[in-house]
Amino acid sequence: MCKTYLWPVFHYLALPDSIDKKSELESWNAYYETNLTYAKKVAEVYKDGDLIWIHDYHLLLVPQMLRELLPNSSPYISLFLHCPFPSSEYFRCLPRAPFLSFLTKNDYPTNQSCFLLSTPTGREAILDGMLGCNLVCFQTHSYARHFLSSCVRVMGYEAGSGGVDAKGSITRIAHCPIGIDFDNVENDRSSPGVAPKIEALRRLYAGKKIIVGRDKLDPTKGVLPKLRAFERFLHDYPQWAHKVVLIQVTSPSPGDSPALATKVSELVDQINGQYGSLEFQPVHHYHQTVERDEYFALLTVADLALITSIRDGMNTTSMEYIICQAESMGPLIVSEFTGVSATLSKATRVNPWDLGGVARAIDTCLTMPMSERLLRHKVLHETVRTQTAAVWAATNILKLLESLQGEQATQNTPPLNKEDLIANYKKANKRLLLFDYDGTLTPIVKDPFAAVPSKLLLEALPILAADPKNVVYIISGRDGEFLEQHLGHIPNLGMSAEHGCFIRGPGAKEWISLTEDLNMDWKKDVLQIFRYYEARTQGSFVEKKLSSVTFHYRNADPVFGLFQAKECQAMLESMQESLPIDVLVGKKNVEVRPAHTNKGEIVQRLLYLHPETEFCMCAGDDKTDEDMFHSMSRIFSAAGPGSPPMVSPPESLSLFPSLAGVLPPQAYSEDPEVEGLVPVESKLDPSSVYMIAIEAKETQAARMTMANAVLHSAGAMVDLLSDLSKC
């Protein structure tokens, strides 16, 4: 499985033509059984708090298996892929074959159903297995980007700056180039046996420029393109005839290709026959294992190292060459398809398929002045010296720990305890009730304008808003006109429109714009992009609001609509560095709003203005509502043991002076030297805070969010409000 399927696809090689269905199934089954055996062994020794670090493509199913083998734990799992990861178009070449055997209930400590009975197989199982990690790390940014694209295009998952959202579970994606043991290589190259071999090589090739290459004899290492490029070099630069020798060492391995070995030998003979003589051969090919002392001696005497891999994750030869060239400072040529090429920025990068380009690079490097060689080598040597294997390992562990900390760490959401909520509601003297609209108080419908409040909701909201103990707000992505039309008649109901861009307090008649002091020129550019995708996505439409623009695709083909939305999202996110915008991904829509305005800002403002609140209920159904949950969670996460929760002044009070209305007395410090607003002490207790996510029953088990409770539908939420209105 590994060498027949995964390794070729991950290195952009075609799958063998000789594969039949039986061998395909057997390979997948063997891979599955190996991963299961490994996962069981890890689960046997696992203890809460352990960090699990999985390596390479041989064990890609293990992370998700561990999640199911340890159902009562939350293991911290990281995966590092040492090889490349292909683009989503090439990753699709993996078969979707089913596995021959499945886990039985006896394989699991809790008799739950097996991993592959509830998960797609083949390429989908590979991705789902990897997404069982907290962190997936790659050699380069491009490999990480390819993985992200595969999760979106193959699985249909949502991706953001934090990682991949797979059924509510966030997997962080990162890249961290691997290094080598610098001190160990320094010791090896300084060993007594190296110096005599250096002298012998210098006598043997006296007066010649030495180009060195050392690769395995497999198609990804680019030995054939290297030889063809060297042949082109001898043809285009005849002045180097009989002055340059290429020493190519190919290390034998179990995966050697006899056909490739034959082609290499024939090409070597061809070059030596055309450009050599009885006294001189320009190519010396050694298909053998070179002893350590000989290897370091060869790297030391070389005038140039030539690495032309067509796909490679890490290339240790390039780094060892840099260390060995501490005195001579010879140049280095690396393929742009090698994982280390991005790290070794001062190496000469080439496209191994561009034979003329590689030939020019060889000539340039052999004639490079010492001043430039010194400058380049200094940077390369410092990179290899500082980015060692030990640093790489520590960085990976640090990235895993970072992914587990702070507000990026989500939690499994239990069902709402309705009786407990009602009991706390009755006890409180001051309550804050905050609700999203679409998907929370009304179900999601194909026509957004058909999402009108139900009769039961219109009966409950006026009663709740009229209670003097209550402060009730609708915090929606809808525009103010829609909210006014359907809910504006309810006295004492506060409303926030367009994801926090506008606010209207309870009993107020006018809306306050939080964007009046912001530059809104970005709307023209964003609208143009949305119109482009609207014209190319049948069933989609663009909704223009006063302070935001939304691309809806709920009426489009589900797969194509999501694909177009992802393309649109990527384009918009690339513009965030130059435009003051936030890009929000909602349910079947992509919305662009001004930066620094969101639902969380409104929630923090209300918590700040009402520090006497003893009961708080906040409900939402999608990612835009996570901002509200984050704001509520933050006041408790920032409080120390035994300290009361403190609410910091929201940015809106300083960014938007129009919001600076009546503030609680605690907002101002008694110290006259302290300027501005200060944090206020809240009376809220975590047991009386309900952050409710609205999630369908069939996906509740996978739902992970900052919320601390879940309800299965908007109808259940309205029923709850009806019950509260009768208290």
Summary of the structure (lengths in Angstrom):
residues: 727
radius of gyration: 31.7
end to end distance: 62.8
largest distance: 104.0
contacts: 2356
relative contact order: 0.07
helix: 45%
strand: 18%
